Amino acid sequence: MQRRINPRDAKRMMQRMGMNMEGVDDVEEVIIRTPSKEIVIEGPEVAIVQMQGQKIFQVAGGNVTERAPQRKTAASPAATISEEDVQLVAGQTGKSVDAARKALIECEGDLAKAILLLQS
């Protein structure tokens, strides 16, 4: 015969083992996104368990559906790169303005990455 542990004793045991668990209130939905699909869980119960510096999210219940991934449409990368950044990268690397602009677009506007890319 199994002995049941009351919730207070269970919490005490978890704390002795360095574990902490807390619920997340008012969760409306959880979305798990992969490259090929999204799993949507509506109205779940969510708990966060902390153990040895790691957070574990436990999702239970709810209505589960799958759908195609919804991609966010962003402005073109060239539109977000300033001419000042292009000039800076070109000046630092000795490359042409066009090469600097292409490197910044490829590196999503990250100046340091663009400079390193052109220097290698």
C-alpha positions in Angstrom: 0.0 0.0 0.0 1.3 3.4 -1.0 1.5 6.2 1.5 0.3 9.6 0.3 2.4 12.6 1.0 0.5 15.8 1.9 1.4 18.9 -0.2 3.0 20.7 2.8 5.4 17.7 3.4 6.1 17.5 -0.4 7.0 21.2 -0.5 9.4 20.8 2.5 11.1 17.8 0.9 11.6 19.7 -2.3 13.1 22.7 -0.5 15.5 20.4 1.3 16.7 19.0 -2.1 17.2 22.6 -3.3 14.0 22.7 -5.4 11.5 25.5 -5.5 8.1 25.3 -7.3 5.7 28.1 -8.0 2.6 28.5 -10.2 2.1 31.1 -12.8 -1.3 32.8 -12.5 -3.7 33.8 -15.3 -1.9 32.0 -18.2 -4.0 32.4 -21.4 -1.9 30.4 -23.8 1.5 28.8 -24.4 3.0 28.6 -27.8 5.8 26.1 -28.7 7.3 27.2 -32.0 9.3 25.0 -34.3 10.5 25.7 -37.9 7.6 23.6 -39.3 4.7 24.1 -36.8 3.4 25.9 -33.8 1.7 24.0 -30.9 -0.8 26.3 -29.1 -2.0 25.3 -25.7 -4.9 27.5 -24.6 -5.8 27.8 -20.9 -3.0 25.6 -19.4 -1.8 25.4 -15.9 1.9 26.5 -15.8 4.4 25.9 -13.0 8.0 26.9 -12.7 10.3 24.5 -10.9 13.8 25.8 -10.0 16.4 23.2 -9.4 20.2 23.6 -9.4 20.1 27.0 -11.1 17.8 25.7 -13.9 14.2 26.7 -14.5 11.9 24.0 -15.7 8.5 25.1 -17.0 5.7 22.5 -16.6 2.7 23.0 -18.8 -0.4 20.9 -18.0 -3.9 20.6 -19.4 -5.6 23.0 -21.8 -6.8 22.8 -25.3 -4.0 21.8 -27.7 -4.0 22.8 -31.4 -1.3 22.8 -34.1 -0.9 25.3 -36.9 1.5 26.5 -39.5 4.2 28.8 -38.1 3.3 32.5 -38.2 6.2 34.5 -39.3 6.6 38.2 -38.4 7.1 40.4 -41.4 9.9 42.8 -40.8 11.0 45.8 -42.8 13.7 45.0 -45.3 17.1 44.9 -43.6 18.5 47.5 -45.9 15.9 50.0 -44.6 17.2 49.8 -41.0 20.9 50.3 -41.8 22.0 53.9 -41.7 24.4 55.5 -44.1 26.5 56.5 -41.1 27.0 52.8 -40.2 27.9 52.0 -43.8 30.5 54.7 -43.8 31.9 53.6 -40.5 32.3 49.9 -41.6 33.8 51.0 -44.9 36.3 53.3 -43.2 37.3 50.7 -40.6 37.9 47.9 -43.2 39.1 49.9 -46.2 36.4 48.2 -48.3 33.9 49.8 -50.6 30.7 51.4 -49.4 28.7 48.7 -51.3 30.7 45.9 -49.7 30.2 47.5 -46.3 26.4 47.8 -46.9 26.2 44.1 -48.0 28.1 43.0 -44.9 25.8 45.0 -42.6 22.7 43.5 -44.3 24.2 40.0 -43.9 25.0 40.7 -40.2 21.6 42.3 -39.6 23.1 45.7 -38.8 25.6 44.4 -36.2 28.6 46.7 -36.8 31.2 44.5 -35.1 30.2 41.4 -37.0 30.2 43.3 -40.3 33.7 44.6 -39.7 35.0 41.1 -38.7 33.3 39.6 -41.7 35.0 42.0 -44.1 38.4 41.6 -42.4 38.4 37.9 -42.7 
